[in-house]
Amino acid sequence: MGYYKRFSFIPRPTIMPPDETAMSSDPRPERALDLEDARKRAGVSLDEIADATKISVRFLKAIEAEEFEKLPGGIFTTSYLRQYAVAIGYDENALLAHYHRKMNPPAANAPGQTGESGGRRLERWLRASPEASH
């Protein structure tokens, strides 16, 4: 049985996430997508998704709660997110983009940080140490 044929019993339009431009101007952390609500509107249970995708209900719950750190990682996480999105009729790319933004927030320099990497700082400190002992 093909990947997309597994969900042939679930005909529905793709659910689009909230407007990304409205979200990007918000200085607060990334907003939740409310995937559980989207799944319920699609009329699909977690058990149906688990049976069709062979993804553990535990991982499906982690996806809905946006607790992505509980997923196995790497290509498995990407695959699980794609399969979940297809199962509930959600936009796959929007879910993956949300995942990447949430798991890889932009790095902000702390006050007083010079931008020098820890390795360079250590190397400079080690070079300076013998001179200080004389």
Backbone as CSV, one residue per row, in Angstrom:
resi,resn,N_x,N_y,N_z,CA_x,CA_y,CA_z,C_x,C_y,C_z
1,MET,0.850,-1.176,0.000,0.000,0.000,0.000,0.894,1.236,0.000
2,GLY,0.625,2.166,-0.901,1.426,3.378,-1.022,1.242,4.307,0.160
3,TYR,2.213,5.191,0.322,2.233,6.126,1.444,0.950,6.960,1.496
4,TYR,0.554,7.577,0.390,-0.611,8.449,0.398,-1.924,7.671,0.357
5,LYS,-1.886,6.437,-0.126,-3.102,5.633,-0.169,-3.546,5.214,1.219
6,ARG,-2.646,5.220,2.173,-2.999,4.864,3.542,-4.071,5.793,4.098
7,PHE,-4.059,7.017,3.618,-4.972,8.015,4.148,-6.125,8.300,3.191
8,SER,-6.389,7.387,2.269,-7.467,7.611,1.315,-8.825,7.635,1.999
9,PHE,-8.907,7.082,3.202,-10.161,7.106,3.946,-10.409,8.462,4.585
10,ILE,-9.480,9.423,4.412,-9.586,10.721,5.056,-9.573,11.828,3.993
11,PRO,-10.621,11.954,3.175,-10.604,13.032,2.187,-10.911,14.375,2.837
12,ARG,-10.004,15.336,2.700,-10.220,16.655,3.269,-9.227,17.633,2.664
13,PRO,-9.575,18.906,2.671,-8.652,19.907,2.152,-7.492,20.117,3.116
14,THR,-6.418,20.686,2.595,-5.255,20.984,3.422,-5.577,22.121,4.375
15,ILE,-5.227,21.942,5.631,-5.425,22.976,6.647,-4.183,23.845,6.664
16,MET,-4.382,25.121,6.477,-3.254,26.051,6.475,-3.034,26.595,7.876
17,PRO,-1.780,26.803,8.259,-1.481,27.393,9.565,-1.844,28.868,9.585
18,PRO,-1.797,29.484,10.760,-2.054,30.934,10.841,-1.086,31.695,9.948
19,ASP,-1.474,32.881,9.547,-0.670,33.721,8.670,0.727,33.921,9.253
20,GLU,1.749,33.461,8.522,3.135,33.538,8.985,3.629,34.972,9.108
21,THR,3.136,35.883,8.248,3.615,37.262,8.324,3.158,37.914,9.615
22,ALA,1.969,37.567,10.075,1.491,38.118,11.342,2.317,37.568,12.494
23,MET,2.752,36.317,12.363,3.528,35.692,13.434,4.945,36.238,13.475
24,SER,5.520,36.581,12.320,6.919,36.986,12.295,7.145,38.342,12.959
25,SER,6.141,39.208,12.996,6.323,40.510,13.622,6.133,40.450,15.138
26,ASP,5.714,39.314,15.640,5.474,39.137,17.065,6.790,38.858,17.775
27,PRO,7.224,39.695,18.727,8.506,39.484,19.392,8.499,38.320,20.386
28,ARG,7.329,37.817,20.729,7.246,36.696,21.667,7.706,35.410,21.005
29,PRO,7.932,34.360,21.799,8.347,33.090,21.219,7.308,32.555,20.232
30,GLU,7.733,31.614,19.432,6.894,30.981,18.418,5.554,30.539,18.993
31,ARG,4.476,30.852,18.281,3.131,30.464,18.724,2.886,28.992,18.429
32,ALA,2.049,28.382,19.238,1.677,26.986,19.033,0.736,26.884,17.836
33,LEU,0.769,25.750,17.162,-0.061,25.552,15.984,-1.415,24.934,16.304
34,ASP,-1.600,24.404,17.487,-2.835,23.723,17.896,-3.146,22.577,16.939
35,LEU,-2.189,21.672,16.827,-2.318,20.536,15.932,-3.408,19.567,16.386
36,GLU,-3.604,19.464,17.694,-4.652,18.577,18.196,-6.014,19.037,17.681
37,ASP,-6.247,20.339,17.713,-7.511,20.880,17.217,-7.657,20.616,15.722
38,ALA,-6.577,20.788,14.974,-6.617,20.530,13.529,-6.930,19.059,13.259
39,ARG,-6.353,18.168,14.054,-6.615,16.732,13.893,-8.073,16.416,14.197
40,LYS,-8.601,17.003,15.264,-10.003,16.748,15.633,-10.959,17.286,14.576
41,ARG,-10.639,18.464,14.013,-11.476,19.006,12.939,-11.442,18.103,11.713
42,ALA,-10.311,17.420,11.511,-10.184,16.494,10.385,-10.918,15.182,10.661
43,GLY,-11.287,14.948,11.914,-12.028,13.746,12.271,-11.182,12.487,12.314
44,VAL,-9.925,12.626,12.739,-9.013,11.490,12.790,-8.532,11.315,14.222
45,SER,-8.484,10.074,14.678,-7.973,9.809,16.026,-6.475,9.511,15.969
46,LEU,-5.815,9.639,17.107,-4.396,9.295,17.178,-4.176,7.830,16.852
47,ASP,-5.095,6.975,17.283,-4.958,5.543,17.005,-5.036,5.255,15.507
48,GLU,-5.908,5.964,14.785,-5.995,5.776,13.335,-4.692,6.193,12.656
49,ILE,-4.133,7.305,13.100,-2.865,7.766,12.526,-1.761,6.770,12.853
50,ALA,-1.737,6.285,14.094,-0.712,5.320,14.499,-0.821,4.035,13.688
51,ASP,-2.041,3.563,13.459,-2.223,2.341,12.667,-1.760,2.527,11.228
52,ALA,-2.075,3.674,10.651,-1.737,3.920,9.255,-0.256,4.218,9.042
53,THR,0.360,4.900,9.988,1.756,5.342,9.802,2.775,4.489,10.533
54,LYS,2.312,3.710,11.487,3.203,2.918,12.357,4.063,3.805,13.255
55,ILE,3.598,5.032,13.492,4.263,5.938,14.431,3.611,5.729,15.787
56,SER,4.416,5.590,16.818,3.914,5.387,18.168,3.005,6.540,18.595
57,VAL,1.932,6.191,19.321,1.021,7.213,19.844,1.789,8.187,20.736
58,ARG,2.801,7.705,21.426,3.628,8.559,22.282,4.287,9.667,21.459
59,PHE,4.801,9.325,20.287,5.419,10.327,19.418,4.371,11.257,18.810
60,LEU,3.206,10.716,18.479,2.136,11.549,17.934,1.685,12.588,18.959
61,LYS,1.600,12.165,20.224,1.241,13.121,21.284,2.314,14.189,21.447
62,ALA,3.578,13.785,21.314,4.680,14.752,21.409,4.600,15.770,20.270
63,ILE,4.225,15.320,19.072,4.074,16.235,17.942,2.962,17.235,18.230
64,GLU,1.829,16.743,18.705,0.704,17.641,18.986,1.026,18.641,20.087
65,ALA,1.813,18.221,21.066,2.188,19.108,22.167,3.390,19.986,21.797
66,GLU,3.912,19.792,20.584,5.105,20.493,20.106,6.300,20.265,21.028
67,GLU,6.392,19.071,21.568,7.533,18.655,22.380,8.474,17.870,21.471
68,PHE,9.027,18.576,20.496,9.813,17.948,19.443,11.082,17.280,19.968
69,GLU,11.556,17.725,21.109,12.760,17.112,21.685,12.506,15.672,22.111
70,LYS,11.247,15.259,22.224,10.904,13.883,22.601,10.879,12.944,21.394
71,LEU,11.003,13.490,20.197,11.015,12.673,18.988,12.407,12.083,18.792
72,PRO,12.516,11.001,18.003,13.806,10.310,17.884,14.910,11.108,17.209
73,GLY,14.579,12.127,16.455,15.600,12.984,15.856,15.908,12.631,14.413
74,GLY,16.678,13.522,13.790,17.139,13.316,12.423,16.017,13.134,11.424
75,ILE,16.253,12.230,10.489,15.300,11.992,9.418,14.001,11.387,9.930
76,PHE,14.056,10.705,11.081,12.835,10.139,11.652,11.855,11.250,12.020
77,THR,12.350,12.304,12.658,11.486,13.415,13.050,10.855,14.060,11.828
78,THR,11.651,14.322,10.808,11.132,14.932,9.589,10.051,14.048,8.970
79,SER,10.316,12.760,8.919,9.353,11.818,8.354,8.073,11.770,9.185
80,TYR,8.213,11.730,10.501,7.043,11.692,11.382,6.189,12.935,11.213
81,LEU,6.835,14.095,11.129,6.088,15.343,10.965,5.348,15.374,9.632
82,ARG,6.016,14.917,8.579,5.370,14.879,7.256,4.166,13.939,7.260
83,GLN,4.350,12.741,7.808,3.265,11.768,7.836,2.089,12.265,8.675
84,TYR,2.387,12.884,9.796,1.335,13.427,10.652,0.559,14.507,9.900
85,ALA,1.281,15.410,9.230,0.630,16.497,8.489,-0.287,15.930,7.408
86,VAL,0.176,14.941,6.661,-0.642,14.331,5.621,-1.879,13.688,6.236
87,ALA,-1.711,13.020,7.367,-2.815,12.311,8.009,-3.935,13.248,8.455
88,ILE,-3.588,14.469,8.856,-4.632,15.401,9.327,-4.975,16.452,8.278
89,GLY,-4.350,16.363,7.103,-4.624,17.330,6.047,-3.997,18.683,6.292
90,TYR,-2.879,18.707,7.003,-2.189,19.952,7.340,-1.078,20.186,6.325
91,ASP,-0.682,21.408,6.132,0.395,21.741,5.204,1.732,21.231,5.746
92,GLU,2.326,20.260,5.031,3.584,19.643,5.474,4.705,20.664,5.627
93,ASN,4.861,21.507,4.621,5.957,22.482,4.640,5.813,23.479,5.782
94,ALA,4.585,23.874,6.074,4.359,24.814,7.179,4.717,24.165,8.516
95,LEU,4.369,22.893,8.683,4.689,22.196,9.931,6.200,22.034,10.075
96,LEU,6.877,21.663,8.991,8.337,21.519,9.051,9.023,22.854,9.303
97,ALA,8.524,23.917,8.692,9.107,25.249,8.926,8.926,25.655,10.388
98,HIS,7.757,25.368,10.937,7.494,25.667,12.353,8.459,24.878,13.243
99,TYR,8.636,23.605,12.934,9.562,22.753,13.686,10.976,23.332,13.653
100,HIS,11.449,23.701,12.468,12.813,24.229,12.350,12.977,25.555,13.090
101,ARG,11.960,26.421,13.028,12.042,27.684,13.772,12.059,27.448,15.268
102,LYS,11.265,26.488,15.715,11.184,26.224,17.151,12.455,25.550,17.675
103,MET,13.015,24.654,16.893,14.190,23.915,17.346,15.507,24.651,17.089
104,ASN,15.500,25.626,16.212,16.709,26.387,15.882,16.439,27.880,15.980
105,PRO,16.176,28.379,17.186,15.893,29.814,17.314,17.124,30.628,16.937
106,PRO,16.925,31.850,16.466,18.081,32.681,16.111,18.955,32.914,17.333
107,ALA,20.254,32.810,17.136,21.193,33.006,18.241,21.319,34.491,18.538
108,ALA,21.157,34.823,19.796,21.308,36.212,20.224,22.542,36.310,21.109
109,ASN,23.385,37.288,20.829,24.575,37.477,21.661,24.167,38.031,23.013
110,ALA,24.710,37.443,24.049,24.443,37.924,25.400,25.189,39.243,25.604
111,PRO,24.704,40.101,26.488,25.398,41.368,26.743,26.848,41.117,27.177
112,GLY,27.765,41.873,26.614,29.165,41.745,26.977,29.896,40.654,26.224
113,GLN,29.193,39.939,25.348,29.824,38.861,24.605,30.511,39.468,23.389
114,THR,31.753,39.109,23.161,32.529,39.711,22.078,32.328,39.005,20.760
115,GLY,31.697,37.833,20.762,31.538,37.084,19.538,32.698,36.138,19.302
116,GLU,33.710,36.153,20.163,34.850,35.264,20.030,34.424,33.869,20.455
117,SER,34.784,32.873,19.661,34.383,31.512,19.988,35.120,31.024,21.229
118,GLY,34.516,30.058,21.915,35.119,29.520,23.125,36.474,28.888,22.860
119,GLY,36.632,28.238,21.690,37.905,27.612,21.334,39.012,28.636,21.170
120,ARG,38.695,29.749,20.529,39.700,30.808,20.347,40.075,31.440,21.681
121,ARG,39.095,31.647,22.515,39.346,32.229,23.827,40.272,31.332,24.635
122,LEU,39.987,30.009,24.623,40.809,29.049,25.350,42.224,29.023,24.787
123,GLU,42.315,29.017,23.450,43.631,29.008,22.811,44.434,30.249,23.207
124,ARG,43.809,31.402,23.210,44.487,32.647,23.594,44.902,32.597,25.052
125,TRP,44.039,32.064,25.906,44.333,31.950,27.332,45.515,31.014,27.559
126,LEU,45.539,29.876,26.827,46.641,28.926,27.000,47.965,29.509,26.527
127,ARG,47.926,30.288,25.450,49.146,30.935,24.971,49.649,31.963,25.988
128,ALA,48.724,32.658,26.640,49.093,33.709,27.579,49.520,33.141,28.926
129,SER,49.147,31.951,29.274,49.449,31.390,30.586,50.934,31.282,30.892
130,PRO,51.781,30.730,30.008,53.216,30.618,30.336,53.865,31.988,30.558
131,GLU,53.423,32.978,29.813,53.991,34.313,29.962,53.650,34.892,31.336
132,ALA,52.469,34.588,31.826,52.042,35.128,33.108,52.792,34.488,34.262
133,SER,53.300,33.266,34.087,53.973,32.577,35.182,55.422,33.011,35.353
134,HIS,55.986,33.734,34.391,57.390,34.173,34.508,57.530,35.328,35.395
